[in-house]
Amino acid sequence: MPTYDYRCPSNGARLEVRHGIEEQVTTWGELCRLAGQGPGDTPEDAPVERLITGTGYISSGNRSEPEPAGGCCGGVCGL
């Protein structure tokens, strides 16, 4: 299940939660339920925004370091 980061503009909090790719999280209350915490003083209907974050990606079972990039093909880089 994917992990997503959300931010609540009302309180500045940032939370990381896991949910299905099709699931939409739009309020602080929904986000708090997924994170397993109470909403505190922030109204449960306060909007949240999903943050764009980098993800790790492994294309095969081999976790070795990738090969270094090759030199250029004789262009203007001087190699």
Secondary structure, 3 states (H helix, E strand, C coil): CCEEEEECCCCCCEEEEECCCCCCCCEHHHHHHHHCCCCCCCCCCCECEECCCCCCCCCCCCCCCCCCCCCCCCCCCCC
